[in-house]
Every structure is written in structure tokens, then in C-alpha cells.
């Protein structure tokens, strides 16, 4: 079956099916009662007609959204919002219809003649409504039997149940697995470009493999500090001159975008991320526009910054030649078709605007051969490579950035290379500081970087992963190993005279 798999996808589909079954049952029982009233030459109650109308609309809504969800046309978050509106309507129906029905005692209604049953039901309703202070006139419910009374009470009960299932589908935003929280956006799917047309592949890993919990946000913050140390407190390397609009692609917890917007207060800054990466942090501002499910919140957030819920691998909706600067950082194993993403950047950058992409790799090196063949460091690099190949997103995009950005049409392409030691083993003070912070990032991030990859893609058990993590953490603390990662930055300019349409079609 098409559509997202996984815990969230399965829950959504089951809930939708239960909703549709419940709604059809309500339609059947309400229609049956209305037909009995019409057969006895009485006008149907407005409440019943309204219930039938709302329920029919709800059936169409559930069926259409279910189909659109399976075909990946309608995002889950939009369905969740509209579910909330439907839930309000169902609550109103349940209260209006259910309150007087709750006073009925169907057991006292006889099963003899139709006239006697009608009289008993009418008397029971009058007595119940008087005792309960109700104002709705149900005395025209004639021709009723005990079974009809139970049917009407069942309508109320199913309405309440439907409210509960609607609420359940509205709050299931995340996927919880092995003690970590993951995104649920297009769960079980991954997107790629084919000649600039979007296509989908079923994938056990889904769109992304890293958690989106508070621990992941801490790792993002540590990485930001490492970049500042690397760049001598600069946020970028490209030669920018008063950019008007800037875009941070895959902005993580948004900390780079916040710093950039504060530095360039006249620049319109957009942080673009999946609807699961903007996390709660030490910042707090509920009024921030366009924030995510778990929004970044800052009491001092600059007014020139906004965050957008979006997938950077989907077709961009910005105007052509719109941005003066596009920033990409640490998106290894997150994009299936990098050349297509670079083409999007080229299309939406203004002539003379800059793209900057910074990446590292999980594969480590040592200049003194302290990484022995078959060691844990070599093992973790091989595992990352194997997992990336298996689910179609490379961990070594760093080595391809320069060539692919050049192929997209950019000029003045510049590549700068850096070393990030793992641990404070270097004699150089700056590298020692970098190594200390990088060691901290590895300690905090190792579980999140590997857990989903090893369990979902490599099919390891959770116990196997825990044992591997224990051995890898012990290796991290070995001061005899002079290990480092390579990090590269590529920045390039869009020509002042360029053919956007030609590059888009390449």
C-alpha cells in the first residue's frame, strides 16, 4: 500500500479507518430514525438532520484526506490542523444530540404495539427533559420502539468515540523509538529529484535519521560553537556585502539563523527546515511567525527572522533570483539528489548572490597511523558508509561539493579545508580547543547519529547497538588515538549575467 509506514503512519491509517466505520454507523442509525419519523407524517428533528449532514461531510473529509495522505499530496501537519476543526464540529454534535439522549431510559419502553411504544417514549422524553431542564422538543419522536431508543443512544456514544479518535489522530506528531523522539514527516518515504521532477521511494529510514529531541538540539548548539571557533567567530566565509535576503537551508535548531539575523538587522532571514527540527531551547517567544511544531522561542529574537516548515528537497516556492545568500551546513546523509538542490539554489539566488555549503564526514583520519585497521574508528566509518549507500543518501557529500556546485553554474568557486580533532590531543591551542568541543559533540551525539541507522537500516537489535555504543564511547576516551575529521567549506557566486531557465532544466 502506498503512503508512509512506521508507527505514525500505521496509527494514522488505523484511526482513519475507525473514524469512517463509526461515521457510517452514525449515518445508518440517524437515517433509520428519520425515515421512521417521516413514515409517521412527522417532520424530522433539526438536530437529527444536522447530525446527518455533518456526518456525511465528515465521511467525505476522512476519505479524501486519507487518499491524499497515502499519495503524499497532503502533508500530515495540514491534516492534523483540519482534524482539529472537524473535532470541534463533532463535539458540538455530541453535546447537542447527546445531552437529552443521556436522560433516556430505554429499558422502560415496551415492545408491544407501535402506538404504546410511541406513547411511552414520548412520556419518558417529556419527563427526562423536565427533570434535566432541557429545551429541545423530542415529543414528535413517534413510531419509536425500544431498539430505536437504543439506536439513538448509540449515535451519541459513537459521536463521543469519534471525538476521541479524532483527538488521537491530532496529537500523534512524533515517532518515539528506543527512548528517542524522531520526526514523523513523510515517515517511511524519502524524496529525490529526477530531471527536476519530484519522485518518491519507500525507505525504512524515512526522510531523516536523526532524533529531534532536546538532546539533538544540544548537539546542534555544540556544532555551532565549533564552527565559530573554526571561523574565528565569523558566521560564514563568503564575501557578503549587505545582503537583503538570506536563506538557511536545513537550519537545525535555528541558532545560526538567529545569530545571522542579529548581525544583519536589515536582512530578511528565513530558516528553512523539516517540520521536526526546530526545537525548544533556551530561547522563548511564542509569537514568532512561521515557527515549527516545537518552535524556537526567544524573548530577544530579531524581527527580521522567520522560520518555515518545509522540506528543502521538495520544489521551492520562492521567486527566482530572490536571495542574496543561501547557507547550508551539516546536512550529510539528508539529501538524495545534491545536484538538484544546488540547481534550486542557483535558480533562487539573485545574480551576484552567494551560496555557501559547509560539511564534515563521519569518517575519521590520523596522520600518525594511530587508527589501526579493524579499530572501532574504522568500523564506525564503514558502518556510516554502508548505511548511507543502503538508504540512498551519502555521508561523504563533502568531497563532491566543489564539483557539483561548479556544475550547477556558479563561478568563483572556493574551497577551504579544516581539521577537527576528536579530543584535546593537539599541541596547537586552537586545535586543542576544537578537539575538546568536538569530543563533547561526539559524546552527546553518537547515540542519535547511529541508533536509527543501525536499527532501521542495518537491522541491528537495540541491545546490539547499546553494546556497540559502549565500545565506541570507550574508544573516544583513548588519548593515544590522534583522530580528526576533515571539514570543508565551499562558497561560490552566481554570475551577474546568467540564464536561470537554462540551469533549471539541466
C-alpha positions as CSV (number, residue, x, y, z in Angstrom):
1,X,0.0,0.0,0.0
2,X,1.2,3.5,-0.8
3,X,1.8,6.1,1.9
4,X,4.1,6.4,4.9
5,X,4.8,3.4,7.0
6,X,6.2,3.3,10.6
7,X,4.5,3.9,13.9
8,X,2.9,7.2,13.0
9,X,1.7,6.1,9.5
10,X,0.2,3.0,10.9
11,X,-1.6,4.8,13.7
12,X,-3.0,7.4,11.3
13,X,-4.4,4.8,8.9
14,X,-6.0,2.7,11.7
15,X,-7.6,5.8,13.2
16,X,-8.9,7.0,9.9
17,X,-10.5,3.6,9.1
18,X,-12.1,3.5,12.6
19,X,-13.4,7.1,12.0
20,X,-15.0,6.1,8.7
21,X,-16.6,3.0,10.2
22,X,-18.1,5.0,13.1
23,X,-19.4,7.7,10.8
24,X,-21.1,5.2,8.5
25,X,-22.8,3.6,11.5
26,X,-24.0,7.0,12.7
27,X,-25.3,7.8,9.2
28,X,-27.2,4.5,9.1
29,X,-28.8,4.9,12.5
30,X,-29.7,8.5,12.1
31,X,-31.2,7.8,8.6
32,X,-33.3,5.0,10.0
33,X,-34.7,7.1,12.8
34,X,-35.5,10.0,10.4
35,X,-37.2,7.6,8.0
36,X,-39.5,6.3,10.8
37,X,-40.5,9.9,11.7
38,X,-41.3,10.7,8.0
39,X,-43.3,7.4,7.7
40,X,-45.4,8.6,10.6
41,X,-46.0,12.0,8.8
42,X,-43.8,14.0,11.2
43,X,-41.1,16.4,10.4
44,X,-37.6,15.2,11.3
45,X,-35.9,17.0,14.1
46,X,-33.5,19.7,13.0
47,X,-30.9,18.2,15.4
48,X,-31.1,14.9,13.6
49,X,-30.9,16.4,10.1
50,X,-27.9,18.5,11.2
51,X,-26.3,15.4,12.6
52,X,-26.8,13.5,9.4
53,X,-25.4,16.4,7.3
54,X,-22.3,16.9,9.4
55,X,-21.6,13.2,9.5
56,X,-21.9,12.8,5.7
57,X,-19.5,15.7,5.2
58,X,-17.1,14.1,7.8
59,X,-17.2,10.8,5.8
60,X,-16.1,12.6,2.6
61,X,-13.5,14.6,4.6
62,X,-12.0,11.4,6.1
63,X,-12.0,9.5,2.8
64,X,-10.4,12.4,0.8
65,X,-7.7,13.2,3.3
66,X,-6.9,9.5,3.7
67,X,-6.3,9.2,-0.1
68,X,-4.3,12.4,-0.3
69,X,-2.2,11.3,2.6
70,X,-1.4,7.9,1.0
71,X,-0.4,9.7,-2.2
72,X,1.8,12.1,-0.3
73,X,-0.2,15.1,-1.7
74,X,-1.5,16.5,1.6
75,X,1.1,16.8,4.4
76,X,0.3,15.2,7.7
77,X,0.5,18.5,9.6
78,X,-2.2,20.1,7.5
79,X,-4.4,17.1,8.1
80,X,-3.8,17.5,11.8
81,X,-5.0,21.1,11.7
82,X,-8.1,20.3,9.8
83,X,-8.8,17.4,12.1
84,X,-9.0,19.9,14.9
85,X,-11.8,21.8,13.2
86,X,-13.7,18.6,12.5
87,X,-13.2,17.7,16.1
88,X,-14.9,20.9,17.2
89,X,-18.0,20.1,15.0
90,X,-18.2,16.6,16.4
91,X,-18.1,17.8,19.9
92,X,-20.9,20.2,19.2
93,X,-23.0,17.4,17.7
94,X,-22.2,15.1,20.6
95,X,-23.3,17.7,23.2
96,X,-26.4,18.9,21.4
97,X,-27.7,15.4,20.5
98,X,-26.3,13.6,23.4
99,X,-27.4,15.7,26.4
100,X,-31.2,15.0,26.1
101,X,-30.5,11.4,24.9
102,X,-28.5,10.8,28.1
103,X,-31.7,11.2,30.1
104,X,-33.5,8.4,28.3
105,X,-34.1,5.1,29.9
106,X,-34.7,2.7,27.0
107,X,-35.5,-0.2,29.3
108,X,-38.9,1.3,30.3
109,X,-40.1,1.4,26.7
110,X,-42.3,-1.6,25.9
111,X,-42.0,-3.7,22.8
112,X,-45.8,-4.3,22.4
113,X,-47.7,-2.1,19.9
114,X,-46.2,0.8,18.0
115,X,-48.7,3.3,19.5
116,X,-48.0,2.1,23.0
117,X,-44.2,2.4,22.4
118,X,-44.6,5.8,21.0
119,X,-46.7,7.0,24.0
120,X,-44.1,5.5,26.5
121,X,-41.2,7.1,24.6
122,X,-42.9,10.5,24.4
123,X,-43.8,10.4,28.1
124,X,-40.2,9.3,29.0
125,X,-38.7,12.1,27.0
126,X,-41.0,14.7,28.5
127,X,-40.2,13.6,32.0
128,X,-36.5,13.4,31.3
129,X,-36.3,16.8,29.7
130,X,-38.3,18.4,32.5
131,X,-36.0,16.9,35.1
132,X,-32.9,17.8,33.2
133,X,-34.1,21.3,32.3
134,X,-33.7,20.6,28.6
135,X,-35.4,22.8,26.0
136,X,-35.3,20.5,22.9
137,X,-38.7,19.1,22.0
138,X,-38.5,15.5,21.1
139,X,-42.2,14.8,21.6
140,X,-42.6,14.3,17.9
141,X,-40.4,11.2,18.0
142,X,-43.4,8.8,17.4
143,X,-43.4,5.4,16.0
144,X,-40.4,4.5,18.1
145,X,-39.5,1.2,19.6
146,X,-37.0,0.1,22.3
147,X,-34.5,-0.7,19.6
148,X,-34.9,2.8,18.1
149,X,-34.2,4.3,21.5
150,X,-31.0,2.3,21.8
151,X,-30.0,3.3,18.3
152,X,-30.3,7.0,19.2
153,X,-28.2,6.5,22.3
154,X,-25.7,4.6,20.2
155,X,-25.4,7.7,17.9
156,X,-24.5,9.7,20.9
157,X,-22.0,7.1,22.1
158,X,-20.3,6.8,18.7
159,X,-20.1,10.6,18.4
160,X,-18.2,10.7,21.7
161,X,-15.9,7.8,20.5
162,X,-15.3,9.6,17.2
163,X,-14.3,12.7,19.1
164,X,-11.7,10.6,20.9
165,X,-10.3,9.1,17.8
166,X,-10.1,12.5,16.1
167,X,-8.2,13.7,19.1
168,X,-5.9,10.7,18.9
169,X,-5.0,11.4,15.3
170,X,-4.4,15.1,16.1
171,X,-1.8,14.6,18.8
172,X,0.4,11.9,17.2
173,X,3.0,14.1,15.7
174,X,6.2,12.2,16.6
175,X,7.7,8.8,16.3
176,X,9.2,7.5,19.6
177,X,11.7,4.8,19.3
178,X,14.3,3.3,21.7
179,X,14.0,6.2,24.1
180,X,14.5,8.9,21.4
181,X,12.0,11.1,19.6
182,X,12.1,11.3,15.8
183,X,10.2,13.2,13.2
184,X,7.1,11.8,11.6
185,X,7.1,13.9,8.4
186,X,6.6,11.6,5.4
187,X,7.6,8.7,7.6
188,X,8.8,5.8,5.6
189,X,9.3,7.9,2.5
190,X,12.3,9.7,1.0
191,X,12.2,12.1,-1.8
192,X,14.6,12.5,-4.7
193,X,14.8,14.6,-7.9
194,X,14.7,13.1,-11.4
195,X,15.4,15.7,-14.1
196,X,13.9,18.3,-11.7
197,X,10.7,16.3,-11.1
198,X,9.9,15.0,-7.7
199,X,9.6,11.3,-7.1
200,X,9.3,9.1,-4.1
201,X,11.0,5.9,-2.8
202,X,9.8,3.7,0.1
203,X,12.5,3.7,2.7
204,X,12.8,2.1,6.2
205,X,14.7,5.2,7.4
206,X,12.2,7.8,6.0
207,X,13.2,11.3,5.3
208,X,15.7,11.7,8.0
209,X,17.5,9.5,10.6
210,X,18.5,11.9,13.5
211,X,16.3,12.4,16.5
212,X,14.5,15.8,17.0
213,X,14.5,15.8,20.8
214,X,16.2,18.1,23.3
215,X,19.4,16.1,23.2
216,X,19.7,16.6,19.4
217,X,19.2,20.3,19.9
218,X,22.2,20.3,22.3
219,X,24.3,18.7,19.7
220,X,23.3,21.4,17.2
221,X,24.3,24.1,19.6
222,X,27.7,22.4,20.2
223,X,28.3,22.2,16.5
224,X,27.5,25.9,16.1
225,X,30.1,26.7,18.7
226,X,32.7,24.5,16.9
227,X,32.0,26.4,13.6
228,X,32.5,29.7,15.4
229,X,35.8,28.5,16.8
230,X,36.8,27.3,13.3
231,X,35.9,30.6,11.6
232,X,37.4,32.8,14.4
233,X,33.9,33.9,15.5
234,X,32.6,34.5,12.0
235,X,29.3,33.0,10.8
236,X,30.4,32.5,7.2
237,X,33.3,32.8,4.8
238,X,31.7,34.1,1.7
239,X,32.4,37.8,0.9
240,X,29.0,39.2,1.6
241,X,28.1,42.9,1.2
242,X,24.8,43.9,2.9
243,X,22.6,41.0,1.7
244,X,18.9,41.9,1.6
245,X,17.6,38.3,1.8
246,X,19.2,35.2,3.2
247,X,18.1,31.6,3.5
248,X,19.4,29.0,5.9
249,X,18.6,25.6,4.4
250,X,18.1,22.8,6.9
251,X,18.5,25.2,9.8
252,X,18.6,22.6,12.6
253,X,17.6,24.2,15.9
254,X,17.9,27.7,14.2
255,X,20.8,29.0,16.2
256,X,22.9,30.1,13.1
257,X,19.8,31.9,11.7
258,X,19.3,33.7,15.0
259,X,22.9,34.9,15.1
260,X,22.9,35.9,11.5
261,X,19.7,37.9,11.8
262,X,21.0,39.7,14.8
263,X,24.2,40.6,13.0
264,X,22.4,41.8,9.9
265,X,19.4,43.5,11.2
266,X,18.4,44.9,7.8
267,X,18.4,41.5,6.2
268,X,15.3,39.4,5.8
269,X,16.4,35.9,7.1
270,X,14.5,32.7,6.6
271,X,15.3,29.5,8.4
272,X,14.1,26.5,6.3
273,X,13.8,23.1,7.9
274,X,11.7,20.0,8.1
275,X,8.7,20.3,10.4
276,X,10.5,18.5,13.2
277,X,14.0,20.1,13.5
278,X,13.1,23.4,15.2
279,X,13.2,22.5,18.8
280,X,12.5,24.1,22.1
281,X,15.7,25.6,23.5
282,X,16.7,28.3,25.9
283,X,15.1,30.8,23.6
284,X,11.4,31.6,24.2
285,X,9.0,33.7,22.1
286,X,5.5,32.2,21.4
287,X,4.7,35.0,18.9
288,X,7.4,34.0,16.4
289,X,5.8,33.7,13.0
290,X,6.1,30.6,10.9
291,X,7.8,28.5,13.7
292,X,7.7,24.7,13.8
293,X,5.8,22.1,15.8
294,X,8.2,22.6,18.7
295,X,9.1,26.2,17.9
296,X,12.3,28.1,18.7
297,X,11.3,30.7,21.1
298,X,13.4,33.7,22.1
299,X,12.5,36.8,24.0
300,X,15.0,38.7,22.0
301,X,14.5,37.1,18.6
302,X,15.1,39.6,15.8
303,X,12.0,40.8,13.9
304,X,13.8,40.2,10.6
305,X,13.9,36.4,11.1
306,X,11.2,33.8,10.5
307,X,11.3,30.0,10.3
308,X,9.4,28.0,7.7
309,X,8.1,24.4,7.9
310,X,9.3,22.8,4.7
311,X,11.3,20.1,3.2
312,X,14.4,21.5,1.4
313,X,14.2,18.6,-1.0
314,X,10.7,19.5,-2.3
315,X,10.3,22.0,-5.0
316,X,10.9,25.5,-3.7
317,X,8.2,28.1,-3.8
318,X,10.3,31.3,-3.6
319,X,10.6,33.6,-6.6
320,X,13.5,33.2,-9.0
321,X,16.5,35.5,-8.3
322,X,15.2,36.1,-4.8
323,X,18.0,35.6,-2.2
324,X,21.4,37.2,-1.9
325,X,22.9,34.5,0.3
326,X,22.0,30.8,0.8
327,X,23.6,28.9,3.7
328,X,23.8,25.1,4.0
329,X,25.6,23.3,6.9
330,X,25.9,19.8,8.2
331,X,23.3,18.1,6.0
332,X,25.3,14.9,5.3
333,X,23.0,11.9,4.6
334,X,20.0,14.2,4.4
335,X,19.6,14.8,0.7
336,X,19.2,12.2,-2.0
337,X,20.0,14.4,-5.0
338,X,22.5,17.2,-4.2
339,X,22.9,18.4,-7.8
340,X,19.2,19.1,-7.9
341,X,19.4,21.0,-4.6
342,X,22.3,23.1,-5.9
343,X,20.2,23.9,-9.1
344,X,17.4,25.1,-6.8
345,X,19.9,27.4,-5.0
346,X,21.1,28.7,-8.4
347,X,17.6,29.4,-9.6
348,X,16.6,31.3,-6.4
349,X,19.8,33.2,-5.9
350,X,19.9,36.7,-7.3
351,X,22.7,37.4,-9.8
352,X,25.8,38.1,-7.8
353,X,24.5,36.3,-4.8
354,X,26.5,33.6,-2.9
355,X,25.9,30.0,-1.9
356,X,27.9,28.6,1.0
357,X,28.0,24.9,2.0
358,X,29.9,23.5,5.0
359,X,30.1,19.8,5.6
360,X,32.1,17.2,7.5
361,X,32.2,13.4,7.3
362,X,31.9,10.7,10.0
363,X,35.0,9.0,8.5
364,X,38.0,9.9,10.7
365,X,41.7,10.0,9.9
366,X,45.0,10.1,11.8
367,X,48.3,11.4,10.4
368,X,50.4,9.1,12.7
369,X,48.5,5.9,11.8
370,X,47.1,5.6,15.3
371,X,43.8,4.4,13.8
372,X,44.6,0.7,13.4
373,X,42.9,-1.5,10.7
374,X,39.7,-3.0,12.2
375,X,39.5,-0.5,15.1
376,X,36.3,1.0,16.3
377,X,37.0,4.2,14.5
378,X,37.4,2.4,11.2
379,X,34.3,0.3,12.0
380,X,32.1,3.3,12.6
381,X,33.2,5.0,9.3
382,X,32.5,1.8,7.4
383,X,29.0,1.4,9.0
384,X,28.1,5.0,8.1
385,X,29.2,4.5,4.5
386,X,27.2,1.2,4.3
387,X,24.1,2.7,5.8
388,X,24.2,5.7,3.5
389,X,24.5,3.5,0.4
390,X,21.7,1.3,1.6
391,X,19.1,4.1,2.0
392,X,20.4,6.3,-0.8
393,X,21.9,9.3,0.9
394,X,25.6,9.8,1.1
395,X,27.6,10.7,4.2
396,X,30.5,12.0,2.1
397,X,28.9,14.8,0.2
398,X,31.8,17.0,1.4
399,X,34.1,15.6,-1.2
400,X,31.6,16.3,-4.0
401,X,30.5,19.8,-3.1
402,X,33.0,21.8,-5.1
403,X,32.5,19.9,-8.4
404,X,28.7,19.8,-8.1
405,X,28.4,23.5,-7.2
406,X,30.6,24.3,-10.2
407,X,28.4,22.1,-12.4
408,X,25.3,24.0,-11.3
409,X,26.7,27.1,-13.0
410,X,28.3,29.0,-10.1
411,X,31.6,30.9,-10.6
412,X,34.4,32.0,-8.3
413,X,34.1,28.6,-6.5
414,X,36.3,28.5,-3.5
415,X,37.0,25.5,-1.2
416,X,38.5,25.9,2.3
417,X,39.6,22.8,4.3
418,X,39.9,22.4,8.1
419,X,40.8,19.8,10.6
420,X,38.6,19.0,13.6
421,X,40.5,16.9,16.1
422,X,38.5,14.4,18.3
423,X,39.9,15.1,21.7
424,X,42.4,17.7,23.1
425,X,45.5,15.8,21.8
426,X,46.9,18.6,19.5
427,X,49.8,20.8,20.6
428,X,48.2,23.8,18.7
429,X,46.0,25.7,21.2
430,X,43.2,26.4,18.7
431,X,43.1,22.7,17.5
432,X,43.2,21.6,21.2
433,X,40.1,23.7,21.9
434,X,38.4,22.4,18.8
435,X,39.2,18.9,19.8
436,X,37.8,19.3,23.3
437,X,34.5,20.6,21.9
438,X,34.4,18.0,19.1
439,X,34.9,15.3,21.7
440,X,31.9,16.8,23.6
441,X,29.8,16.7,20.4
442,X,30.7,13.1,19.7
443,X,29.8,12.1,23.3
444,X,26.5,13.9,23.1
445,X,25.6,13.0,19.6
446,X,26.9,9.5,19.0
447,X,23.7,7.7,20.0
448,X,21.5,9.9,17.9
449,X,23.7,9.6,14.9
450,X,23.7,5.8,14.9
451,X,20.6,4.5,16.6
452,X,18.1,4.8,13.8
453,X,20.7,3.9,11.1
454,X,21.8,0.7,12.8
455,X,18.3,-0.5,13.9
456,X,16.2,0.5,10.9
457,X,18.7,0.2,8.0
458,X,21.3,-2.3,9.2
459,X,18.7,-4.3,11.1
460,X,20.6,-4.5,14.4
461,X,18.8,-5.1,17.6
462,X,18.7,-2.4,20.2
463,X,20.9,-4.5,22.5
464,X,23.5,-4.8,19.8
465,X,23.5,-1.1,19.3
466,X,23.9,-0.4,23.0
467,X,26.9,-2.8,23.1
468,X,28.5,-1.1,20.1
469,X,27.9,2.4,21.7
470,X,29.6,1.2,24.9
471,X,32.7,0.1,23.0
472,X,32.7,3.3,20.8
473,X,32.5,5.6,23.8
474,X,35.4,3.8,25.4
475,X,37.4,4.4,22.2
476,X,36.5,8.1,22.3
477,X,38.3,8.4,25.6
478,X,41.6,6.8,24.4
479,X,44.1,9.7,24.4
480,X,46.6,7.6,22.4
481,X,44.5,7.9,19.3
482,X,45.2,11.1,17.4
483,X,42.0,11.2,15.4
484,X,40.5,14.0,13.4
485,X,37.7,14.8,11.0
486,X,38.0,16.8,7.9
487,X,35.6,19.7,7.4
488,X,35.3,21.7,4.1
489,X,33.5,24.9,3.2
490,X,32.7,25.8,-0.4
491,X,31.3,29.2,-1.3
492,X,30.6,30.4,-4.8
493,X,28.8,33.2,-6.7
494,X,26.0,33.2,-9.2
495,X,27.1,35.1,-12.3
496,X,25.8,38.7,-12.7
497,X,24.5,37.6,-16.2
498,X,23.0,34.2,-16.0
499,X,20.3,32.1,-17.7
500,X,18.2,30.8,-14.8
501,X,15.9,28.8,-17.1
502,X,18.8,27.0,-18.7
503,X,20.3,25.9,-15.4
504,X,16.9,24.8,-14.1
505,X,16.4,22.4,-17.0
506,X,19.8,20.8,-16.7
